[in-house]
Amino acid sequence: MPELAADAKGQIKRRYCWYATPREILRQLPGWAVHLKDDVTIEDLERQARAQTDMTAARDMQAAKQQLFASLPRRRSA
């Protein structure tokens, strides 16, 4: 959740004190297991979370994005 603060000009600024993955936020909910789909278990989520580090997952995602964008046809500019 962001903290809202007004700067010297009176503009509202959002400040994020910490960052979390969706899984980390889900785990903070009381009774969070009831929010899972019927075919997903806590053990499944934990196993998937341990499969890769955050950095490895980010690198894989960036590589997949580069591959996707490279496969798109380039637009011709006028």
C-alpha positions as CSV (number, residue, x, y, z in Angstrom):
1,M,0.0,0.0,0.0
2,P,1.4,3.4,-0.9
3,E,1.7,6.2,1.6
4,L,0.1,9.4,0.4
5,A,2.0,12.7,1.2
6,A,1.7,16.2,-0.1
7,D,4.8,17.9,-1.3
8,A,5.7,21.6,-1.0
9,K,3.5,22.5,-4.0
10,G,0.5,20.6,-2.5
11,Q,0.7,17.8,-5.0
12,I,-0.1,14.3,-3.7
13,K,2.8,11.9,-4.1
14,R,2.6,8.1,-3.6
15,R,5.5,6.6,-1.7
16,Y,6.0,2.8,-1.7
17,C,7.9,1.7,1.4
18,W,8.2,-1.9,0.4
19,Y,7.7,-4.1,-2.6
20,A,6.1,-7.5,-2.7
21,T,5.2,-10.2,-5.2
22,P,1.5,-11.1,-5.5
23,R,2.2,-14.3,-3.6
24,E,3.7,-12.4,-0.7
25,I,0.7,-10.1,-0.5
26,L,-1.7,-13.1,-0.7
27,R,0.2,-14.8,2.2
28,Q,-0.5,-11.7,4.4
29,L,-4.2,-12.2,4.2
30,P,-5.8,-13.9,7.1
31,G,-7.0,-17.4,6.1
32,W,-5.4,-16.8,2.7
33,A,-5.7,-20.5,1.6
34,V,-9.5,-20.1,1.2
35,H,-8.8,-17.6,-1.7
36,L,-7.1,-20.3,-3.8
37,K,-8.8,-22.2,-6.6
38,D,-10.0,-25.6,-5.7
39,D,-7.3,-27.4,-7.7
40,V,-4.4,-25.3,-6.3
41,T,-2.8,-26.2,-3.0
42,I,-0.5,-24.3,-0.7
43,E,2.2,-26.9,-1.4
44,D,1.8,-26.2,-5.1
45,L,2.4,-22.5,-4.7
46,E,5.3,-23.0,-2.4
47,R,7.0,-25.5,-4.8
48,Q,6.5,-23.1,-7.7
49,A,7.9,-20.2,-5.6
50,R,11.0,-22.2,-4.7
51,A,11.6,-23.3,-8.4
52,Q,13.3,-20.0,-9.3
53,T,14.9,-17.0,-7.6
54,D,13.3,-13.6,-8.2
55,M,16.3,-12.6,-10.3
56,T,16.2,-15.7,-12.5
57,A,12.5,-15.3,-13.1
58,A,13.0,-11.6,-14.0
59,R,15.8,-12.5,-16.5
60,D,13.7,-15.2,-18.1
61,M,10.8,-12.8,-18.4
62,Q,13.0,-10.2,-20.0
63,A,14.4,-12.7,-22.5
64,A,10.9,-13.9,-23.4
65,K,9.8,-10.2,-23.9
66,Q,12.8,-9.6,-26.2
67,Q,12.0,-12.7,-28.2
68,L,8.4,-11.7,-28.5
69,F,9.1,-8.2,-29.7
70,A,11.8,-9.4,-32.1
71,S,9.2,-11.6,-33.7
72,L,6.7,-8.8,-34.3
73,P,6.8,-7.1,-37.8
74,R,8.4,-3.7,-37.7
75,R,6.3,-0.7,-38.6
76,R,7.5,1.5,-41.4
77,S,7.6,5.1,-40.5
78,A,6.6,7.8,-43.0
